[in-house]
Amino acid sequence: MPLPRTLQTLRQHSANFTKTTLRSTASREPTTLKPHLHLSASSRLSSTPSLHFHRFIHSNARANTIRLGQAPNSKQASTMTIPPTRSSSGDDHGHCSFDFSHMKFQIDGSGTPHPTTIDFDTSFDISARKALHIQGLVPPAIEGFSKQERRCMEQINLKSTAIDKYSYLSNLRNTNAGLFYRLLIDHMKELTPYVYTPTVGEACLKWSHIYTNPEGLYLSCSDKGNLRDVISNWPQEAVEIAVVTDGSRILGLGDLGVNGMGIPVGKLALYVGCAGIHPERTLPITIDFGTDNEEFLADDLYMGARHKRIPEAEQKEFIDEMMAALTDRWRQIVIQFEDFKSPFWSLERYRNTYTVFNDDIQGTGAVILGGLISAFKASSIPIDQHRLVFMGAGSAATGVARQICGLFERHGIPESEAKKMFWLVDSRGLVTADRGDELADHKVFFARDDNNGRQFGTLEEVVDFVQPTGLIGLCTIGGVFTESIVRKMAKFNSEPIIFPLSNPSSKSECTYAQAMEWTDNRVVFASGSPFPSIMVDGVERTPGQGNNMYVFPGIGLGTILCEAAHVTESMIYASAAGLAASLNATEKARGDLYPELPRVREVSVIVAREVIRAAQKEGVDRKKTLQFMSDAELDAYIRSKMYDPKVVELGGSRAVSREGSPKGQRGRL
């Protein structure tokens, strides 16, 4: 079947358009696009929010574009107002103003303008379709966003498995990013389990079998010495944030190699949906160092390198080169490390040189700290009397413990005493200084030296000995919080704090229903994965979810907007304090530890503001004008910079505002 005229035009001319400038949303200096290779027709039909091949062609076309209603060299702007319309089904679309002064079009040999693929949207009315030359290229019905979303939700509900819903949403994100993010924002609680955890775990396990589109940047160890050239192939010129994994420890699933790409892709979708970082300014990266997963090495469809992981020293050299290459191309890029088996070294190595943070260590710690701040405030136990047992002593667990230790110190407890409020348990039992094994560096700080030579081999033995006020799970051992242990927690405490935080759900240390039953409904609960609400005496009780999505989007947004040189520990702590402060009166009255998930974008504004203020206090902010804003003014500024998929920006300026989304919100597509 021949391509429509618009797509034929794109195919004929995409390689000819070689220069343009693109202004960053952070008001940075314009940059010049480089020539890129001609793209295939199949790539051109994609609108992947990561690769954005259609946007790449759009951008490269701008040097040879005209404005609607003008001669090619005219400087006279034109504005067109579309009257209200009503579809045959009765959808009211309201009064829409289309500002074509910066709208860009492809030009065929006759000089006739044609839109790029981004303009194909069933919500445009007939006047807009004529102006955009897409009349007849979309179905005739003119639809509002609500009808588009109903169709999408109907298709999602027809899917019988979580992975089928994940695949549908991935396809929607790759073909209609605006609609995908409208859908995600309006159905945040319902859809996030299929966009990220827990379903992304299954997607990663099957990544090489369900792969359909290039959604990120793959850096192979064979590219060493040539990474800057490989990175230059990324088509977007204004990247603000990258999420990087080497696939060595994906969730609780272990070494998944390049199949781990689902993690940075999903994570960045949440940066967009939760904090309004523009999808074109996100970059998912997976480093292929090989894999030690024998099942994948034997899988004929596995898409990564078929060898064992290269030595750690070579990995560090590679990442050194990658960091230099990324910041050479994008000077102020924020880089988030994710799901590395050994995460501490990279954070320590780069934190004072680049703008980096590690969500497994810092983000997890911040979101749990935010929940514990709320729990401690509601508790009758003085803060210096708490005793916390951790099941798990890996990098995530010790990172969380460090964050909580910092909270205790801020309440006047010396570090030497604060660290004694923690008991960490790993596969060999209580972590002690005299256990007889060589402890990993990250465990040494919390190793007990007051056990008088006594060793405790199991979690239950430690619980019996410590009688903790809080039990936190980060071990990825499903069901390890047994009925016996949880009932003992209820015996020791009137309101026991129990946080089973491992992902995905199958790895959770216990469920919400179990914790409620075994504590006679008295538990103060938060989990890493979502669990359903339960009815207690006719009242619906909803579990708190200590999901990192409450903090990492705001950390990223605040860091970008204030142009922070580094991400400091004070900025991470500020994100936790901002999260705790974001609870509204209704949530506090219910005893919630976390805000309702549909409010996450407003939460991200508060978190971003607190991150910016912390950066300003430490002098690492480079956008000094924000210092002169009041908190209310800064909040308004943050909102003005957040991508809003209900505002369609065609080319260089906001063009369409519909269904109650105010003009002025950033939504360039």
Beta strands, then each sheet from edge to edge (+ up, - down):
strand 1: 21-22
strand 2: 31-32
strand 3: 79-82
strand 4: 96-99
strand 5: 106-107
strand 6: 113-114
strand 7: 217-220
strand 8: 241-245
strand 9: 282-288
strand 10: 334-337
strand 11: 356-358
strand 12: 388-391
strand 13: 422-426
strand 14: 429-430
strand 15: 470-473
strand 16: 497-500
strand 17: 524-527
strand 18: 534-536
strand 19: 539-541
strand 20: 544-545
strand 21: 647-650
strand 22: 653-657
sheet 1: 1+ 2-
sheet 2: 3+ 4-
sheet 3: 5+ 6-
sheet 4: 7+ 9+ 8+ 10+ 11+
sheet 5: 14+ 13- 12- 15- 16- 17- 20-
sheet 6: 18+ 19-
sheet 7: 21+ 22-
end
